[in-house]
C-alpha cells in the first residue's frame, strides 16, 4: 500500500535527498512514541523518543523563606526600588535546585545498507496517512522503506522491500547527540534470535527506567542472525518493530514492550497499515484545508526557498495539526507535548525540552479546538494540569500564603509547580497555572462535554482561589492587583527612567484574571455560576 497517491499529494512533504541534520528529518508519532526518519541510504538513522524518558524523579524545591519575605518584596515593588527587589528575589524566591527535570531521548535505530551511487531518490511524509516513505534505486535494484507510528499497536513499525534480497545490519543504541561525546547512555544492549533489547536508567534520583525492544520478521523466507548486539538480516521483504516502556507506566517495562512487539509483528503489514490509518484518519479527517495554486509537485525545500504558493500555507496548517495528533494522544497516563512535541535528540535540549507554560505549551494546543481535537489530543494536558493542581497547593501556601494552587512558568513530567531557572524576567510569575486552566476552559466553547467541564472546573476553581488571595489593594486603594507581577520575559523603563522587571498588575496578569473570573462565573460556556470569597 503505497502512500504516494494523487489524492494525497497535496498533503505530502517530499524531498529529493536524505536529511543531513535532525531538523530536516521527517517526524512520526503515536502520542507516546516518536521518531524522526532521516532517509539515509548508507546508514539509515531513526532517532527515537518515548515521552516518559526524563532525567530524574520528583523533587522538593519550594523556597522556604518566600512567604516571610513577601511583604518586603511587595513594598519594594510598589516603591519602584527595582534593583533591591531583584536582589531580594534572588536571595529568597528562587528554588533550589534551580531547574526541574528535563526530557531525554530514547535512543536510535540504525540500518546499515552501504548503498551508494543512488538514483531516483525520494523521501516523503504523507500527512493523510501518517507515513514516511523512502524510495531509491542502486544498480537497477529498487528499495523502499515505509515507517509508521501505530497507536492501536503501540509500536513504531518499518517495512523494508527490495527487488532483490539484500544483506543489512540493524542496531539499537542510545548515544549522545554530541559528536565529541563518545559515551553510550545505556545499561545493557543485547541481541538474541530476532530481537535487540536496550535497558537504560536516565540520570538523577528515582528516574524512570527504560526498556526498548526491536524485533524483526522476514516475509520472504529471509534470514536473521544475532551477532554481538546487532541483527544481520538477509531479506527482500521484512518488518521491523520497535516498542518501549518505562517504569512511569509499568513495573516491568521489558515484559510489556516484548509483548507489544510480538503482538504487532504477528500481524501482516497490510493489516498493521489498515489499523494505523483507520485510527489516525478519525482525527486527521475531522477537517480539511486546501488552497490554490498548489505547487505540490515541487520538493518541499524548493517551495520554501522560491515558491511560497497558497498551497504551501495549507500544507503548513495541515502539518501543524498532524504534529499535534502525533505527539499528544489520550491513553495510559498520557503526557502532553513538550517544547519540541515528542521529538528530542539531545541529552541537554534547549530549555530542557520541558513544558514551558508562559505561552509555549498553550501555543502547542491552540490548534486543538478549531481542528476538533480536544476530546483526544488535549486530554494529556488536562491530566498534567490535574497533577499540577495537587502539587501547586503546597507552592501557593508555602510561597505566598494563599489558598488554591499556582504554578510558575514551567513544569515537568512530575507536575513541578515551583520556580524554574534563575531568570529574573520569567522565574517569579505564579500565573502559569491560571493561563493553562483558562486555555483549557476556553476549549469547552468548541467541543462541550459535561464530564470534561467538571474535571476542568475543579482545577480552575483552585487557580481562581489563588489569585483572589494573591491580589492586594492597589496603591490608590481602588483596585485589586497582583504583586509581585511581571510581563513574562520582558522588561521596561519606569517613569523614573530606571530599568525594571517587577511591577503591580501587569496587563497579562489582569487580563488572565478577568478571563478566569468570567469563565468561573459561567460566562465562558453559559453554565451555572459560582461564587468566590
N, C-alpha and C positions, 0 to 999 in steps of 0.2 A: 504494500500500500504506500505509494509514493505521495508525499505531501505537496509536491510541485505540480499543482493543477492550475488551470487558467482561472478557475473560480476563486482561488485564494491568493493569486499572485500579487494583488494589491495589498495583501496583509503579510507580505514577506520582507524581512531584512535579508539581503543576499549580497555576497561578495565573491570576487574572483581570485582571492588569495587567502591563505591562513592568517589568523590573528598573530600579531607579533608581540602583543602585551595583553595583560588581563583585561583592560578596559575595552579591547577590541573583540574579546571572545564573546560567545553567544550564551545567554543565561537561560536555564530551565529550573523549575522548582515545583514541588507539590505542597508548598506551605511549610513543611518541616525540613525536608531535604532539598538542597540546592546544588547546582553545578554550573560552571561555565566551560564551554567546549571550544577549544582553540582551533580545531580543524587542521592540525598539522599532518604532514604526510610522512615525515621521517620518524618522529616520536610524537604521537598524539598525546596531548595533555588535557586532562579533565580535572579542574580544580573543584574540590568538594566541600560542602558545608552541611552541618546539622545544627539546628537552631538552638540546642541546649549545650553546645560545647563552649563554655565560658571559663575564663581564668578565675578560680577560687569560688568559695561558697559564701553564705551570708556573713555580713559584718555588722558590728555595733560601732557606729561612728558619730552619734549625736553629740554636738558640742555641749558640755555640761554647764557652762557658765553663761550661755547666751541669754537666758531669761533674766538672770540677775543684772546683766549689763544692758538690757533692752531699754529701760527708761533713759539712761545716759545717751545711748545711741540716738534715740528719738529726739532728744533735746539738741544734740549736735547737728542733726539733720535739719531741724527746724531753724536753728540759728545760722545755717549755711556754713558751718565750720567743716568744710569738705575734707581737708587733709586729716583732721582729728577724727572725723567719723570713719574714714577709711582705715586709719591706724587701729581704731577700736575693733572694727570688723575683722581685721587681720589677726588680732590677738584673741578674740573671743567667739567669733561666729563661724569661722571656717572649721570644717570637720577634719578629724584625724583618724585613719589615713585620709588624705585629701581626695583620693579617687575611689569610685565604685569599681566593680568588676568589669572586665571587658570581654568582648566576643572574640573567639579564636576559630581558625579553620579546622575542618575535619581532616583534611589531607588532600592527596592527589591520587588519581589513577592514570597510568601511562600505558600506551600501546605502542610497542616498538616495531615499526614496519620497515624502516630504512628505505622508503620509497623516494626516488629522485627522478629528475627529468619528467616532470609531471605535465600532463596535457588535460584540457577540458575540465579544469578545476572549477568547482562551485561549492560554496557552503551557504547555508540558509537557515533562518529561523522562521517557521510558519506560525504566525500568531493565531491563525484559525484552528490549528490542531495542536499547538504547543509542542512542536517537534523540531529538533535540529537535525539537519542532514548535511553530509559531506560526500561529494562525488568527484572522482577524477579517474584518469587512465594512466597506466605506465606500461610501455611496450605492448600496447594493444590489449592489455588486461584491464578490465573495468573494476572499480572498487566503490563501495558505498557503505557509509555508516549512518544509522539513524538512532537518535537518542531522545528519550522521553523521561520525564519525572512523573511517575504514576501515583496519583492519590489513592485510588482503590487498591492498588497492590503495594503501596507503601515502600517503593523502591525506585532507584534510578536504573533504567534499562537501556541497553545498547544492542543493536543488531548489526553484525558485520556480514556483508555479502561480497563475493568476488566472482569473476567469470572463470577463475582458476584457483585451485587450492593453494593457500598461502600460509607460510610459517611466520608467526609473530609472537612477541613476548608481552605479557600483561603483568603490571606491578601495582601494588598498593603501598602508599608511603605517606609520611607526614613530615616533609622537610620544611625548612624555613623558606620564606619568600625572598629573603636577602641572599644574594649570590655569594656574599663573603662569609655567610654563616653556614658551616658545613654540618651542623647538628641535625639529627632526626628526632623530632619530638614525639616519640612513641616508646611504649614499654616493650612490646613484642610485635614482630611481624612474622607470621608463619604461613607456609603453603603446604597443602596436603590434598591429594586427589584433585578435585576441580575447584578448590576453594583457597582463598587467601583471607586470613584473619589478622586484623590490626587492633591492638589494645593500646590505649593511651590514657594518661592521667594529666590533664592540664594543671599548671602550677597553681599555688595558693591553697590555703587550708580548706578542706572539705569540698574540693572540686568534684564536678560530675565526671565519673569515669566513663570512657568511650570504648565501644567495640564496633568496628566496621568490618563488614563481610563482603567479599567479592566472590561471585560464583560464575561458572561458565558451563554452557551446554552447547554441544555441536549438533546441528540438524542434518548433517550430511555424512555421518559416519567418520568425521574427522577425529583427531586425537588431541588429548590434553595431558600434559605431563608436568608435575610439580617438580621444579628444580630450584634448590635453595629456597628463597622466599618469593619466587615468581612462578607463573604458569606459562609454559610453552605450548602454543596452540598451532595446529596444522589443520586448516579448515577453509572451505569456501562459503560456509554459512553457519554462523554461530550466534548465540545470545550471551551477553554479559550483564549480570545484575549486581547492583551494589545496594546494600542495606546498612543502616547504622542506628544504634540506640545508645542512650546514656542512662546513668542511674538517676537522672532527673525524673524519668518516667517509669523505669523498670529496675528492680533489684538485681536482675541478672540479664544485662543487655545482650550478652553473647547468645543466649538461648533464643531470645526474641528475634534478634537480627538473623540468625541462621534459619529460623522458622520462616521468616518473611521471604528470604531468598529462595528457599526450597519451594514455597508455595507459588512465588512469582514465576520461577523458571519451569515449574510444572505445566505452565500454560504456553501454548504456541504464540508466536509473535503477533499473528493477526488478532488473536483473542486479547492479548495484552493491549494492543493498539486500540481495539474497539472499546474496551473497558475505559481506557485512559481518555479517549476522545469523547465518549458519551458523558463522562463525569465533567470534563473541562468545558464542553460546549454548553452545559447547563448554566454556567456562569458567564462565559465569554459571549454567548449568544443572546444575552439579555438586552443588548443594544447594538447598534451598528452606526458607523460614520464613514462615509466615503466622499471625497471631493475630487473635482476635475479642474483642469487636466491633471493626469496622474502618470508620471514618468516611471512607473513601477518596473519597467524592463531594464532600467539603468541600475547598476550596482549601487547600494545604499550609500557607500562612502563617496562615490562620484556625485550622487544627488546632493549630499550635504555640502560638497565643495562648490558646485557650479549650477545647480538647478533650482532647488528650493521651491518646487511646484506645490500647488494646493494639496495634491495627493500625499505629499510628504508630511504636511501638517496633520492630515487624518491618520497617517501611519504613526506619527508621534503620539497622538491621543490614544490610539489602539494599543501601542506599545506600553503606555503608562498603565492602562487597566490590566494588560497581560502581566506586567510585573507585580501588581498588587495581588492578583489571583495566585501567582506563582510563589509569593513569599508570605502569604497570610491566609491560612485556611483554618476553619474550626476543626477541632479534633481533641485528642487526649492531651490535657494540659497544654493548650496551644499557646504559642508565643507570637507577639506581633512583629512587624517589620522593624529592623534596626535602622540606623542611619544609612546603611547600604543594602536595605532589604534583607535578604537572607544570604547574600553573596559577599564573602570576605576572604581574601587570600593571605592576610597578614596576621602575624602574632602580635604586632604592635600597630593596629589600624588607626587611621585618623580619628581623633576624639574617642578612641576605644570602640568604635562601631557600636555604641550603646544606644539607648533610647533618649534622644535629646528632645525635651518636651517644652522648649520655649519657642518652637514653631515647626521643627523638622518632622517629628512624628505626626503632627497634625497635617502637614502637607502630604505625607505618605497616604493618609486616609481621606483626603479631600475628594478623590475620585469615587469613593465607595458609594456615597449617596446618589449622585446623578447617574451613576452606572449600575444602580440597583444591586449592589454587592454587600449591603450592610449585614444581611442575615447570615452570611458566611464569613466574609473577609474581615469584618470589624469585630467579630466575637473575640479573637485573640487579644485585641486591645482592651476590650471590656474585662476579660479575665485578669489581665495585668492590673488594670485600674482597681479592680476589687481587692487585689492583694496590696496594692499601694494604699488604699483607704484604710486597711488594717494597720500597716506599719506606720502610716503617716499620722496616726493618732499620737504616738509617742513623740514624733517630731514636733507636732503642734503644741503638745503640752510642755515638753522639756525646753524647747527653744523659745516659745512665745507665750506660754501660759494660756493657751486657747483651747476651747472645745473643738470638736470636729477633727478634721485631718487636713494635712497640707503636704505638698511636695515641692521641691525646688526645680532647677532647670534640667535635671537629668534623672533617669532611673536605670535599673539594670534587670537582669533575669530574676533577681531576688526582691524586686519591688522596693529597692532602697529609696527613701524619700529625703535623706539628709543632703546638705550642700555638697556639690561636686566641684572639684578643682579649687584653685585659688585665684580665680579670675574676677577682679573687682566689679567689672561691668555685667556679670552674669550670675555669680555664685549665690548671693543672698537675695533671692527672689522667690518667695514661697507661694506663688500663684500658678506654678506649672501644673499642679493637680487640678486646680479650678479650670484652667484652659482646656485640659483634656476632658473634664466632665461636661463642660459646655459644648465642646465639639461633638461628643457622642450624643448628648441630649438633642442637638440640632438634627441628627440623623432621623429622629422619630418623625420629622415633618415629611420625609421621603418614603420611609417604609415603617409604618407604625405597627408595633407588636406589643401587646399588653405585658407579656412576660418580660420582654426586653425593657420596657418602660419601668417596670417595678424594680428590676435589677439596677438600672441606671439611677433611679430616683434615690435609692438608699445611699448610693455613692455621692450623688450630687448634694443631697441634704447635708452630709458631713462636710463637704467642701464649702457650702454656703455658711454653715455654722462657724467654720473657721474664720472666714473673712468678716463676719459680723462681730466676732470677738476681737479680731486683729485690728480693725479700724479704730481710730481715735478722733476726737473732735479736731477740726482744723484750727489754725491759729486765730481766725476770726470768730470761731465758735458756731458758724452757720452750717457746716458740712461735716460729714464723716469721711476720713481719708485714710489711705494706707500709709504707714510709716514704720520702718524704712520702706522706700519704694524706689524703683528704677525702671528704665526702659531697656529691656534685655539687650546686652552687647552694644549699648550706646552710651555716650557721654554728652555733656552740654557745657556751655559757658553761662554762669549765673549772672544775675543783674549787677553784682559787684565786680564782674569781669574775671572771676576765678573759674577754673575748670572744676566741674562737678560730675558726680555719678549718682549719688543718692539724693532723693527728693521726697516730697509728700504728694501722694495721689497722682502718680504718673497717668498719662492718658490711657495706656494699655490696661493698667490696674482698674481704673474706674469704668472703663468700657466693658471689661470682662465681668466685673461685679454687677453692672447693670444688666448684662445679658443673663448672668446666672440667676439673679433675683427674678427677672421676668420669666425665665424657664421654670424656676421653683414655684412660682405663684400661678402656673398654668398657662402663661401667655405663649409659650413656645408651641404647645401641642393641643391647647384648648381643653386640658383636663382639669380636675378639681384642684383648687389652690391649696397651698399650705401656709401656715403662719410661723414666723420665727421671732424669737425674743432673745 
